[in-house]
Amino acid sequence: MERNPYSPPISPIADVVADLPTLETNREVMLASKLIWASLVVSLVGMVHEFLSRSALAIRLSVAVVAVISVGFSWWNVSKLKAGRNWMRILVTIIYVFSYFSIVGLWQSYYAKVFADYPENAIKAVVFVINTMLSVVIVVFINLPSARAWFSRMKQRR
C-alpha cells in the first residue's frame, strides 16, 4: 500500500530502557536526612513550648507560621538530598555554616538578647545546644568523601 501524502507524519514511540543500575542512597546522606528530621522535632518541641508560654495572639500566630515553614523547608532539604542534588548539599552547608558564623559576627547583640533568655528558659537553651550539635554532624555527613562521591555519581546519571 502506498503512503498517503496528506496523512500526518508518523513517529515511532518506545520506552527507553536504562541500562544503568539504580544507585542506593548513600549511608551518610540517609543519616543526615534523619538528623534533619530529628533537628526539626527538637525545634518543634521548642516552638510548642514557646507557643504555650505566650499569651499574645500575634506571637502564637508567628510561632505557628514558623513551624509550618520549618516543616516545609526540612521536607524540601531531605527530598533533594535523598534525590542526590549536589546543589542542595552545598546550600545546606552554606546555610548552616553561615548561621553559626553570624552568631560569632554578631556576638554582642546575640549574647545580650538571646543568651540572656537561657537561664530563665532551659528548654530554649537545650534546643539550641542540641540543634547546634545536630547541624555540625549534618554538615560533616553530607561533606564526607563518600557522600560527595555519591552526589557526583548521581549528577552523572542525569
Residue pairs with C-beta under 8 A, 6 or more apart in sequence:
20 157
23 84
23 150
23 153
23 154
23 157
25 82
25 84
25 150
26 146
26 147
26 150
26 151
27 146
28 141
28 142
28 144
28 146
28 147
28 150
29 81
29 82
29 84
29 141
29 142
29 147
29 150
29 151
30 82
31 141
32 81
32 137
32 138
32 141
32 142
32 147
33 78
33 81
33 82
35 134
35 137
35 138
35 141
36 74
36 77
36 78
36 81
36 138
37 74
37 78
38 134
39 74
39 130
39 131
39 134
39 135
39 138
40 70
40 71
40 74
42 127
42 130
42 131
42 134
43 70
43 127
43 131
44 67
44 70
44 71
45 123
45 127
46 123
46 124
46 127
47 63
47 66
47 67
47 70
49 123
49 124
50 59
50 63
50 124
51 60
51 63
51 64
54 60
54 63
77 88
77 92
80 87
80 88
81 88
81 89
81 92
81 142
83 154
84 150
84 151
84 153
84 154
84 155
84 157
85 151
85 154
86 151
86 152
86 154
86 155
89 142
89 143
89 147
89 148
89 151
92 138
92 139
92 142
93 139
93 142
93 143
96 135
96 136
96 138
96 139
97 139
99 135
100 132
100 135
103 110
117 124
118 124
118 125
118 128
141 147
